[in-house]
C-alpha cells in the first residue's frame, strides 16, 4: 500500500490541521548543497526531493536565514519599529494582479505583476521573476482550519520561529484587520549571508479558518517596492470554502497506550517516585513507570493537551508538567489539569515550579508565572536591559531560596520577587549566547552558553570554556558537576574546572543532544536525536524504537521523578522495510544511490555521502524502472536522500524546514510512493 508523505510547510507548526492536501512539490536540485546546520526538528534547506504520488512539483527556495545550530544570530541589526496598524492604510491591488485560488488552503489572493506563483496543496509561493531564491523578493502563503488556538497564539509562535530558528530580529506583534479578517502582524529583519533582509509576517483568521503570509526581500528593495507589493497582496486575500480532502490518513505508531480510564483520570501516578517521561519529536510522550514498564500518552488516548511537548519538569510535590504548543498539561495523583496560554505570546521554551506549586515558564518575549489563579508576565525587556531586546528567553529555573534565574540570548537575569537584576555583556566581560541555567547544591547558578559555562560565586561570574560547538542543554549533579549536551559533539562534563566528554565513542547512540536530566540516584538521562541514553556512572543503556516501546527516537524534553524507574531490559523488535520509486525530470531514475538515515541531514557532512557519518544508514541502488527496496530496516523514523547529476537531494519539508521523517514500523513495509526530482535545467 502506498503511503503518501504529507508536505507540512509552515503547517509543521501544528496550527493548520489541513496540511498536506493536494499534490506535493519537488525542489530543483542545486550543487553544491545549501549551507545549513541541522537540529531537531529543525535543519535548514538542503538540495531537496519532495514526495508525490502523482505529479512532480518544484523545489522550494532555501530557508532565508540560519537555523538553530548555525552561528548565533547577529545582534547588529536594529529591531524595526512597528507602526500602529490602525494608522497604516493598505494599498489596493493593481488591476493587473490576477486572482489565484488555493482551494485546499481555503483562500484566494492576487499576486503582484512580475511574480511567479506556485500552488502546492494548501500553500502558495510567490517569487519575483528576477528574485534571488535565497533572499527574495518572495512571499509564502498558507491556509487551513483554525482549531484550538487563536490567531495571536499562531502569530506569536511564528514570530518565535522566525527569531529562534531563522535568526531574524522580530518586532512587536500588532493587531490589524483586512477584508473582515482580524489578526496580528510583525516586521522582521536580519542578515542572510552578507545581504540585509527585511520582511513581514501576517496571521489572519475568522471563527473557523486561518491564513498565514510571510514576505521578505533585500532591505533596499523591501523599502523601495517589495513592502508595498506585500501590502497589496495582503489586501487582496479572501478566505473561501476549503476543498474536501480525500487524501489517505497517515499511519501512526502502534505503541502501547497509557492506561486511560476516561475523563480526567489516568491509572499511572507520577507523584510516586520512579516515573520517567520523554517528550518526543512526533509521537507525544513515552514513559517508563517505577517497575520498568512502558506507558504512552497522547492527545488521542489521554487528556494531554498537545502532542508536541517541548519542555517538562517535576514539581516539589511530584506534579509532572508538560509544556506543549497549546499550553501546559499537569499530571498528578492520576489526574490531569490543563493550563491554556494565558501568558500571551509564544510557545514554551522552559518550565519550572517554585516551592508553593507556582509555575514559571520561559517563552518568546518574556517569563510568566502562574500563582494558582492568574498569570503574570515579565516582558523580555526587563531581562535583557537593552533598548532593542531580541525577545528570546531560553530558560528559567528556581533556586531553593526562591530566586528566579533566567537566561536570554545574551544576558543572565535574576528576580528576587520585586525587581530583576540583569548581567549583560558589559558586566560579564564578553558577549555570550546562553542556552540554559542550572542551580547547584551550593545555591549558585551556572549559565550554559554556546561553548562553555559561567559560574557565579555571588559576586562574580567565572568562565570555563569547552571545545564543543553550540550547547543545547544542561544539568548539574549533586557534586556540582555541570553536564552540557551539545548540538553535535556529545555530552560534556565540567568537573573541578576540567572537561570530560561522553559520545558515540563511549557508548551513546547519538552526539546530537536535546535535553539532559539527572535523577536522585545520580543517573544521567540524555535525550538525543536518535534515542534515549541513561548513564549509571560506568556504562550507557540505550533505548530506541527498535529495542523498546519508545514511541519516537527523537527525544526533545524529559522529566524524572525522584530516583527514577527500574530500567527495562531491551527487547529487539522485528525489522521492517521501505520501498518506493524515483523519477528524474519525469523519467524513471535508474542506477542511482538512495540512502536512508536516522538523523536530519544538513549541508555539511564528513562522510562520502550525507548519511555516511551517521550511526545508522542503509543504502541501495534504483532498478531500471526507478524502483528501490530497503530491507531489514530497524523500526524508527528515517530521512531520505538520493544522488543526482546535480548533487545530493533529500526529502524535505516544504519551504526548507528540515528533513522529512518517514516512519518504518516493526514487521511492516512502508511504501513511500514516487519521489520526484526536477533538475536545474527543467
C-alpha positions in Angstrom: 0.0 0.0 0.0 1.3 3.4 -1.0 1.9 5.8 1.9 1.6 9.5 0.9 4.1 11.8 2.6 2.5 15.0 3.6 4.3 18.2 3.0 3.8 20.3 6.1 5.5 23.6 5.2 4.7 26.2 7.8 1.8 23.9 8.9 4.5 21.8 10.6 3.9 24.2 13.4 0.7 22.2 14.1 -1.7 25.1 13.8 -3.2 24.2 10.4 -4.8 20.8 10.6 -5.4 20.6 6.9 -1.8 20.4 5.9 -0.7 18.1 3.2 -3.6 18.3 0.9 -3.1 18.2 -2.9 0.0 17.4 -4.9 3.4 17.8 -3.4 6.3 19.8 -4.8 9.8 18.6 -5.6 12.6 21.0 -5.3 15.1 21.6 -8.0 18.5 20.1 -7.0 21.3 22.6 -6.5 25.0 21.7 -6.4 26.7 22.3 -4.1 24.2 21.8 -1.3 22.9 24.9 0.6 24.7 25.8 3.8 22.8 25.0 7.0 23.2 23.2 10.3 20.7 20.6 11.3 18.7 20.2 14.6 15.6 18.6 15.7 13.3 19.3 14.3 14.8 21.9 12.6 17.5 21.9 9.9 17.5 24.4 7.1 17.2 23.9 3.4 19.4 21.5 1.5 19.0 20.3 -2.1 15.6 18.6 -1.9 13.4 16.0 -3.4 9.8 16.0 -2.4 7.5 13.1 -2.3 4.5 12.9 -4.6 2.2 10.0 -5.6 1.1 11.7 -8.8 2.9 14.8 -10.1 6.2 16.5 -9.8 6.5 20.0 -8.5 9.2 22.5 -8.0 11.7 22.6 -5.2 11.1 25.3 -2.6 13.6 28.1 -2.1 16.2 27.9 0.6 15.3 28.9 4.1 16.1 32.6 4.2 18.2 32.5 7.4 20.4 30.4 9.6 18.8 27.7 11.5 19.3 26.6 15.1 22.8 25.2 15.3 24.4 27.7 13.0 26.3 30.6 14.3 24.2 32.6 16.8 22.0 35.4 15.3 23.7 38.7 14.7 22.7 41.4 17.1 23.9 44.2 14.7 20.6 44.8 13.0 18.3 47.0 14.9 14.8 45.7 15.6 12.3 47.5 13.4 9.8 49.9 14.8 6.2 48.8 14.1 3.6 51.4 13.4 0.1 51.3 14.7 -1.8 49.2 12.2 -4.9 51.2 12.6 -3.0 54.1 11.0 -1.4 52.1 8.2 -3.6 52.2 5.1 -3.3 49.2 2.8 -2.8 49.9 -0.9 -5.4 48.5 -3.3 -4.2 45.6 -5.5 -3.4 46.7 -9.0 -5.8 45.9 -11.8 -3.1 43.7 -13.5 -3.0 41.3 -10.5 -4.7 38.1 -11.4 -6.7 36.2 -8.8 -5.3 32.8 -7.7 -7.4 30.3 -5.7 -5.9 27.8 -3.3 -8.9 25.5 -2.5 -7.0 23.1 -0.2 -5.9 26.1 1.9 -9.3 27.9 1.7 -8.0 31.2 0.4 -7.6 33.3 -2.7 -5.2 36.1 -3.4 -3.9 38.4 -6.2 -0.1 38.2 -6.9 1.7 41.3 -7.9 2.8 41.7 -11.5 6.2 40.3 -12.2 5.9 37.4 -9.7 5.7 33.7 -10.4 3.1 31.7 -8.4 3.4 28.1 -7.5 0.4 26.5 -5.7 1.2 23.3 -3.7 -1.7 21.8 -1.7 -2.8 24.3 0.9 0.0 26.8 0.3 1.5 29.0 -2.4 4.9 30.5 -3.2 5.1 33.9 -4.9 8.6 34.7 -6.1 9.8 37.7 -8.1 10.9 36.7 -11.7 14.3 38.1 -11.1 14.5 37.5 -7.4 17.2 35.7 -5.5 15.8 32.3 -4.3 17.7 32.8 -1.0 16.6 36.3 0.0 13.7 37.2 -2.3 11.7 39.2 -3.1 9.3 36.3 -2.3 6.1 35.6 -0.4 4.7 32.5 1.1 1.0 31.9 1.9 -0.7 29.0 3.7 -4.2 28.4 5.0 -6.3 25.9 6.9 -8.8 25.4 9.7 -8.4 27.3 12.9 -8.7 24.6 15.6 -8.0 25.1 19.3 -5.8 28.2 19.0 -6.1 31.9 18.3 -4.5 34.0 15.6 -2.5 35.7 18.4 -1.0 32.4 19.5 -0.3 31.4 15.9 1.4 34.8 15.3 3.4 34.5 18.4 4.7 31.1 17.6 5.5 32.1 14.0 7.4 35.2 15.4 9.2 32.9 17.8 10.2 30.6 15.0 11.5 33.4 12.8 13.5 34.7 15.8 14.8 31.4 17.3 15.2 29.2 14.3 15.9 31.6 11.5 17.9 34.3 13.3 15.7 37.3 12.5 15.0 40.3 14.7 11.3 40.4 15.1 9.3 43.5 16.0 6.3 43.7 18.3 3.1 42.0 17.3 0.4 44.5 16.4 -3.3 44.0 15.7 -4.7 44.5 12.2 -7.8 43.7 10.1 -8.1 43.1 6.4 -11.2 42.4 4.4 -13.3 41.4 7.5 -10.4 39.2 8.8 -8.7 40.1 12.0 -5.2 39.0 13.2 -1.7 40.1 14.0 1.4 41.3 12.2 5.1 41.8 12.9 8.0 43.2 10.9 11.4 41.4 10.9 14.9 41.9 9.7 18.3 40.2 9.7 21.2 39.0 7.6 21.3 36.2 5.0 25.0 35.8 4.4 26.1 39.3 3.6 22.7 40.6 2.4 20.5 42.6 4.8 16.9 41.3 4.6 13.6 42.8 5.7 10.2 41.2 5.8 6.8 41.0 7.3 4.6 38.3 8.9 0.8 38.4 8.9 -1.6 35.9 10.5 -5.3 36.4 9.8 -8.5 34.4 10.6 -12.2 34.2 11.3 -14.1 31.9 13.6 -13.1 28.7 11.6 -10.2 29.4 9.3 -6.7 30.8 9.5 -4.3 32.3 7.0 -0.5 33.0 7.2 1.5 35.3 5.0 5.3 35.8 5.0 7.2 38.1 2.8 10.8 39.3 2.6 13.5 40.7 0.3 16.8 42.5 0.3 16.4 45.5 2.6 16.8 48.1 -0.2 14.2 46.5 -2.4 11.9 45.9 0.5 11.9 49.6 1.4 11.6 50.8 -2.2 9.0 48.4 -3.6 8.6 45.0 -2.0 6.8 46.2 1.1 4.2 47.9 -1.0 3.7 44.8 -3.1 3.4 42.7 0.1 0.7 45.1 1.4 -1.1 45.0 -1.9 -1.1 41.2 -1.9 -2.3 41.1 1.8 -5.1 43.5 1.0 -6.3 41.1 -1.8 -6.6 38.0 0.5 -10.1 36.4 0.9 -11.0 33.2 2.6 -13.1 30.7 0.8 -14.6 27.3 1.5 -11.8 24.7 1.7 -11.8 21.7 -0.6 -12.7 18.4 0.9 -9.6 16.4 1.4 -9.6 12.8 0.1 -6.0 12.0 1.0 -5.4 8.9 3.0 -4.7 9.3 6.7 -1.1 9.0 7.7 -0.4 5.9 9.7 0.7 6.4 13.3 2.9 4.3 15.6 1.0 1.5 17.3 3.0 1.8 20.5 1.2 0.6 23.7 -1.3 3.1 25.0 -1.4 4.5 28.5 -3.9 3.0 31.0 -6.6 5.6 30.4 -9.9 5.2 32.4 -11.7 8.0 30.8 -12.5 11.6 31.8 -9.5 13.2 33.6 -8.3 10.0 35.3 -5.2 8.1 34.4 -4.0 5.0 36.3 -0.3 5.9 36.4 0.5 8.2 39.3 3.6 10.5 38.6 3.7 11.6 42.2 5.1 8.2 43.1 8.9 8.3 42.8 10.2 6.4 39.8 8.3 7.7 36.8 10.4 8.9 33.8 8.8 10.6 30.8 10.1 11.7 27.5 8.6 14.3 25.1 9.3 13.1 21.6 9.6 14.7 18.1 6.4 13.4 16.6 4.8 10.8 19.0 3.8 12.7 22.1 5.1 11.3 25.4 6.6 7.9 26.3 7.1 7.0 29.9 8.9 4.3 32.0 7.0 3.6 35.2 8.7 2.7 38.5 8.6 -1.0 37.9 10.2 -0.7 34.4 7.1 -1.0 32.2 6.4 1.4 29.3 3.4 3.7 29.0 2.4 6.1 26.2 0.4 9.3 26.4 -1.0 11.4 23.5 -4.0 13.6 22.9 -5.8 10.6 21.4 -5.6 8.3 24.5 -5.3 10.8 27.4 -6.2 14.4 28.3 -2.7 15.5 27.2 -3.3 18.9 25.5 -0.8 18.7 22.7 1.5 16.1 21.2 4.5 18.3 20.5 6.0 18.5 24.0 8.9 20.9 24.2 9.5 21.3 27.9 9.0 19.2 31.0 9.7 19.3 34.8 8.8 17.7 38.1 7.5 20.0 40.8 8.4 19.5 44.5 5.0 17.9 45.2 5.6 15.3 42.4 3.4 17.0 39.8 4.7 16.4 36.2 4.4 19.5 34.0 4.5 19.1 30.2 4.6 22.3 28.1 3.3 21.9 24.6 2.2 24.2 21.7 -1.2 24.9 23.2 -0.4 25.3 26.9 0.6 23.1 29.9 -0.6 19.7 30.9 -0.2 19.0 34.6 -0.3 15.3 35.7 -0.6 14.5 39.4 -2.3 11.9 41.6 -3.7 10.2 38.5 -5.5 13.4 37.4 -4.8 15.9 34.6 -5.2 19.6 34.5 -4.7 21.9 31.6 -3.4 25.5 31.6 -4.1 27.5 28.5 -1.7 30.0 27.0 -2.9 33.0 29.1 0.6 34.3 29.4 0.4 35.9 25.9 2.9 35.5 23.2 5.0 32.5 22.2 5.2 28.8 23.0 7.0 27.4 26.0 10.8 27.0 25.9 11.3 26.0 29.5 9.3 25.3 32.6 9.9 25.1 36.4 8.0 25.2 39.7 8.5 27.1 42.9 8.2 25.6 46.4 4.5 26.6 46.7 3.5 25.0 43.4 3.6 28.2 41.3 4.5 27.6 37.7 7.2 29.6 35.9 7.8 29.4 32.1 10.2 31.0 29.6 8.8 31.9 26.3 9.3 34.3 23.4 9.2 37.9 24.8 9.2 37.1 28.4 8.9 35.0 31.6 5.5 34.2 33.1 4.3 32.8 36.3 1.0 31.2 37.5 0.1 31.6 41.2 -2.8 29.2 41.1 -5.4 31.7 39.9 -3.8 34.1 37.3 -0.8 34.6 35.1 1.8 37.4 35.5 4.2 38.1 32.6 7.5 39.9 32.9 8.5 41.3 29.5 11.8 40.3 28.0 12.9 43.9 28.1 13.2 43.5 31.9 15.5 40.6 31.4 17.6 42.0 28.6 18.2 45.5 29.8 18.7 46.9 26.2 16.8 49.3 24.0 16.1 46.7 21.3 15.5 43.3 23.1 15.6 40.2 20.9 12.7 38.7 22.9 14.5 35.3 23.1 14.1 33.9 26.6 15.7 30.5 26.6 15.4 29.2 30.2 14.0 29.8 33.6 14.8 28.0 36.9 14.1 28.4 40.6 16.7 28.4 43.4 15.9 27.0 46.8 15.9 30.5 48.3 13.1 31.5 45.9 15.3 33.5 43.5 14.2 33.1 39.9 17.0 32.8 37.4 16.6 33.2 33.6 18.8 33.5 30.5 18.0 35.3 27.3 20.1 35.2 24.1 22.9 37.3 25.6 22.0 38.0 29.3 21.5 36.4 32.6 18.8 37.8 34.9 17.6 37.1 38.4 14.4 38.1 40.2 14.0 38.5 43.9 10.3 38.9 43.9 10.4 42.6 43.5 12.9 43.5 40.7 15.1 42.0 38.1 18.9 42.2 38.1 20.5 41.9 34.7 24.0 40.7 33.8 24.9 41.7 30.3 27.9 41.9 28.0 29.4 44.8 29.9 29.1 43.1 33.3 30.1 39.6 32.0 33.1 40.9 30.1 32.2 39.3 26.8 29.2 38.5 24.5 27.8 35.1 25.3 25.0 33.1 23.7 23.1 31.4 26.5 21.0 28.3 26.4 20.3 27.1 29.9 20.8 28.0 33.6 21.1 25.4 36.4 21.4 25.8 40.2 24.0 23.8 42.2 23.7 22.3 45.7 25.6 25.4 46.8 22.7 27.6 45.7 24.7 29.3 43.0 23.8 29.3 39.3 25.7 28.0 36.3 24.8 29.5 32.9 25.4 27.2 30.0 26.4 29.1 26.8 27.5 28.3 23.3 30.9 26.9 24.1 31.2 26.8 27.9 29.8 27.5 31.3 29.7 30.7 33.5 29.8 30.0 37.3 28.5 32.6 39.8 30.0 32.9 43.3 27.6 35.5 44.5 29.7 38.4 43.3 31.5 37.5 40.0 31.0 35.2 37.0 33.8 32.9 36.1 34.1 31.4 32.6 35.1 27.8 31.8 35.4 27.4 28.0 34.9 24.0 26.4 36.0 22.7 23.0 32.5 22.0 21.7 30.2 23.9 19.3 26.7 25.1 20.4 25.4 23.9 23.7 21.8 22.7 23.6 21.1 21.5 27.2 22.5 21.5 30.7 22.1 19.8 34.1 24.0 19.8 37.4 24.6 16.8 39.7 24.8 16.5 43.5 28.6 17.1 43.3 28.0 20.3 41.3 29.5 18.8 38.1 27.8 20.5 35.1 26.7 18.3 32.2 26.4 20.0 28.8 24.6 18.5 25.9 25.8 19.8 22.6 24.5 20.1 19.1 26.8 17.6 17.5 29.8 16.9 19.8 28.2 14.7 22.5 27.8 15.2 26.3 30.5 17.3 28.1 31.1 17.2 31.9 32.7 20.2 33.7 34.2 18.9 37.0 36.6 20.8 39.1 37.5 23.1 36.2 38.3 20.3 33.8 36.3 18.9 30.9 35.4 15.3 30.1 33.2 14.0 27.2 30.8 11.2 26.6 29.8 10.4 23.0 29.1 7.8 20.4 32.7 6.6 21.0 31.9 5.8 24.7 28.6 4.1 24.1 26.0 6.8 23.4 23.5 6.4 20.5 24.0 10.0 19.2 26.1 13.1 19.6 23.2 15.4 18.9 21.6 16.1 22.3 18.4 17.9 23.1 17.9 17.5 26.9 19.8 16.3 30.0 18.2 15.3 33.3 19.8 13.8 36.5 17.8 11.7 38.8 18.2 11.4 42.6 20.2 8.2 42.2 22.8 10.2 40.2 22.0 8.6 36.8 22.3 10.9 33.8 19.4 10.8 31.3 20.1 12.1 27.9 17.6 12.8 25.1 19.1 12.7 21.7 18.0 12.9 18.0 18.5 9.1 18.0 17.3 7.6 21.2 17.2 7.8 25.0 20.5 7.3 26.8 20.9 6.5 30.5 24.4 6.6 32.2 24.9 5.0 35.6 28.4 6.3 36.0 30.1 3.4 34.3 28.1 2.4 31.2 25.3 3.5 28.9 21.9 1.9 28.4 20.4 3.0 25.1 16.7 2.8 24.2 15.4 3.2 20.7 12.2 2.2 18.8 13.9 -0.9 17.6 14.8 -2.3 21.1 12.0 -0.9 23.3 8.5 0.6 23.3 9.8 4.1 22.9 7.4 5.8 20.5 10.0 8.0 18.7 13.8 8.1 18.7 13.8 11.9 18.7 13.7 13.0 22.4 13.0 16.7 22.9 12.3 17.0 26.6 12.4 14.8 29.7 11.4 14.6 33.4 12.3 12.0 36.0 10.6 11.7 39.4 12.9 11.0 42.4 15.4 8.2 41.9 13.8 7.2 38.6 12.5 3.8 37.5 14.0 0.3 37.2 15.4 0.2 33.7 13.5 -2.2 31.4 15.5 -4.8 29.5 16.0 -4.0 25.8 13.9 -6.3 23.5 14.8 -6.5 19.8 11.9 -5.5 17.7 11.4 -7.2 14.2 12.7 -5.1 11.3 10.6 -3.6 8.6 11.3 -2.4 5.0 10.9 0.7 2.8 10.0 0.7 -0.9 9.5 3.4 -3.4 10.5 4.7 -6.8 12.4 7.7 -8.1 11.9 9.8 -11.3 14.2 12.5 -12.7 12.5 15.0 -15.0 9.6 12.7 -15.5 11.6 9.6 -16.4 12.5 6.6 -14.2 15.8 7.3 -12.5 17.7 4.1 -12.8 21.0 3.1 -11.2 21.3 5.9 -8.7 22.1 5.6 -5.0 19.3 6.0 -2.4 20.1 6.2 1.3 18.1 6.5 4.5 19.5 7.5 7.8 18.3 8.3 11.3 19.1 12.0 11.9 18.4 15.1 9.9 20.7 15.9 7.0 22.4 19.2 6.8 24.6 20.8 4.1 27.7 19.8 6.0 28.7 16.1 6.4 32.0 14.3 7.0 31.4 11.0 5.2 31.3 10.2 1.5 27.5 10.7 1.4 25.2 12.9 3.6 24.2 9.8 5.6 27.6 8.0 5.8 28.7 9.8 9.0 25.5 8.8 11.0 25.1 6.0 13.4 22.8 4.0 11.1 22.3 4.4 7.4 21.1 1.9 4.8 21.8 2.3 1.0 20.5 0.7 -2.2 20.5 1.4 -5.9 17.4 2.0 -8.0 16.4 -0.6 -10.6 15.8 0.1 -14.3 12.3 1.3 -13.6 13.5 3.6 -10.8 12.1 1.5 -8.0 14.1 0.6 -4.9 13.8 -1.7 -1.9 15.4 -1.2 1.5 15.3 -4.4 3.6 15.9 -5.2 7.2 15.3 -1.6 8.4 15.1 -1.3 12.2 11.9 0.3 13.5 12.3 4.1 13.6 11.9 7.4 11.7 14.2 7.9 8.7 15.3 10.8 6.4 15.8 10.0 2.7 18.5 11.2 0.3 19.4 10.4 -3.3 22.3 11.1 -5.6 21.5 13.1 -8.7 23.6 14.6 -11.6 23.3 17.9 -9.9 24.3 16.8 -6.4 22.5 15.1 -3.5 18.8 15.7 -3.0 16.9 14.9 0.2 13.2 14.6 1.0 12.4 17.7 2.9 9.5 19.6 4.4 8.2 22.3 2.2 10.0 25.7 2.2 13.1 24.1 3.5 12.2 23.4 7.1 14.3 20.3 7.8 14.3 16.7 6.7 11.0 15.0 6.3 10.9 12.0 8.6 9.4 8.7 7.3 8.4 6.0 9.9 9.2 2.3 9.4 7.3 0.1 11.8 8.3 -3.4 13.1 7.4 -6.1 10.7 5.8 -3.7 8.2 6.5 -2.4 4.7 6.5 1.3 4.2 5.7 2.3 0.6 6.6 6.0 0.2 5.4 6.1 -3.4 7.1 8.1 -6.1 9.9 10.6 -5.2 10.1 13.2 -8.0 13.3 15.2 -8.7 13.5 18.1 -11.1 16.9 19.0 -12.4 18.2 22.6 -12.5 17.7 22.8 -16.2 14.0 22.0 -16.1 
